[in-house]
Amino acid sequence: MATRVAPSAELSTRRRILAATFVVLARSGRKKLMLSEVAAEAKVSRPTLYRYFPSKEALLDAFGLYEQDNFDAGISSAMAGLCGHGRLDAALQFVVDFQRTYSLGFLVDTEPEHVLTQMKRVMPILQKRIARLIPGDNADLAAAAVVRVAMCHYLVGGDDRDQFLAELRHTAGINPLPTSRPATAS
């Protein structure tokens, strides 16, 4: 008699596999990624992995969506409870920090085709989401520029977080520098 697996267990197994994909990608890269390594990292059998993802391409497609969901959850959390320019600034700061800590940035050098394919998929989505945060008639134009600046930093890199954030702020139409405190009388 077959037993039914609870939906939460199915989701948990799927997430474990996708989280393991991140670890294996960071270690081996996309071209050398082996499903057996992902299964071992996720602590599932290969048949279990194949039940969720019948091929490497299916796994990588799902991984791209998983990463997008993680980004969306992070940016939503960063903006929670904020409004106006504070909400936009929190989103821009999240973009900067996410890119600076994202350990798969090396894929730009080793597997540019994969990165460019993912960027083509994600750019319009990110542009629409950023445009909703920018006030004014030129929100779409400003959001397109913000996304392109962010993508350039992802592709080329750089080690100056404050400069990256200032560029995004300027492009979005908010003060690129943090507000300074008024001088106190001595």
N, C-alpha and C positions, 0 to 999 in steps of 0.2 A: 504494500500500500504506500503510495507516494505521499510525502508530507509537503505542505505548502509553506513557503518561506515568507515571513512577515515582510511587508513593504519596507519597513524601516531597516531591516537587515539587508534587503536588496540594495537600498540606497547606500548603506554603510559600506557594503562590499564594493560597489561601484566607485564610491569616493576613495576608498583605500587603493583601488587599482589606479585611479587617476592621480592620486598623490604619489604613488610609487612611480608612475610614469615621469613625473617631474624629477624625482631622484635619479632615475636611470638616464633620462635625457641629459641631466647635468653631468653625469658621469661619462656617458658614452656618445652623446650626440644623437641626432635624429637618424642618420644613415646607419649607424651601428646599433641602434636600439633593437633589442631582441625581446619578443613577447615572453619568452621563458624567464628572462631577467626581471621583467616587470612582475610576472606572477610570483617569483621568489621574493622580490622586495615587498609585494603586497601581502605575502603569506597566504596565497590562494593557489589552488592547483591550476595547471594549464587549461584543463577543460572548463574550469570555472571562468577563467579569464576569457576564453573563446566564446563562452555563453554570452558574455556581455559585449565583447568586441571581437568579431570574427576575423579581423585582419589588422595588420599594423596601421593601415590607412584609417580604418574605422576608429581605432584607438586614438590616433593623432588628431583626427577631426573632433572627437569627443573631448580630447584634452584641450584643444583650442577653445571650445565652448566653456569648459570647466574653468580655465584661466580667466576667461571673460567674466564669468559669474563671480569668481573670487575678486576680480578688480571692481566689479559693480558693487559687491557687498562692502568692500573696503572704502570706496569713494562715498557710498551712502552713509556709512558709519562716520566718516570724517566730516560730512556736512550736517549730520543730525543736529537738530535744534538751532541751526543757524539760518539767517536769511540775508538777502541782498548781497552786497559785496563780500560780506563775511563768508557766505556760502560758496561763492565763486572762488574766493581766495583759499578756502579750505580744500576745495576740489583741485586747484592748481598745486597746492602744497602736497596733496596726496599723489598727484601725477609725478612730481619731482622725486618724492621719497620712494614711491613704488619703483620707478625706473632705476634709482640708485641702488636699491637693495635686491633687485630682481636678478637672481643668479643665472638665468638662462641668456643673459646678454651676450655671452660668448657665441651664441648661435649666429649672430650677425656676421661674424668672421668665418665661421666654419660651414654654415649652411644658409647663405643669403637668399636662395630661392624660397626656402621655407618661410623665412622671416618676411620677405616681401609679399608672399601669398597671404600670410596672416595679417600683415599691415593693410593690404588692399581690402580685406574683409572687415577689419576693425575700424579703419579710419572713418567711414561714413557714420557708423554707429556712435563713435566717440564724438564726432563733430555735432551730431544732432543733440546729444546729451549736454555738451558744453554750451551749445547755442541757447538752450533753455535757461542757462544760468546768467547769460550776458544780457543786460538791458539794452534797449535801443533798437533802431531800425537796421543797424548793420550787424546784428548778432550772428547771423549765418556767416558773414564774411570774417568777422573776428574769430569765431569758433574754428573756421577752416584754417586760419593762420595759426591759432593756438595749437591745433592738432599737428600741423606741419612742423612747427618749432619743436614740439615734443618728440615727433618722429625723428627729426634730424638729430636731436640729442641722443635718442636711443641708438641710432645708426652710427653716429660718430663718437659719441661718448663725451666725456669731459669730467673734470673733477671739481668744478666750482658750483656747488649746490645753489648758493645765493645768486650767482649770475644766471643760472638756468631759471630759477624762480622769478627773478626780475624780468627776464625776457618774456616769460609766460604772462606775468602780470601786465607788462606794457602792451603786449599783443592783445590781451583781453580788455584793455582800456581801464585798468585800475592802477593806482599808484604803485610803480615797480619797487619802491623802497619802503621798508616798514616805517610807520609814522614815528617820528622822533619825539621824545618827551620834551616839554618846555624846560628851559634852563631854570634852575632854582636860584633864588637870590642868596648870596653868601653873607 
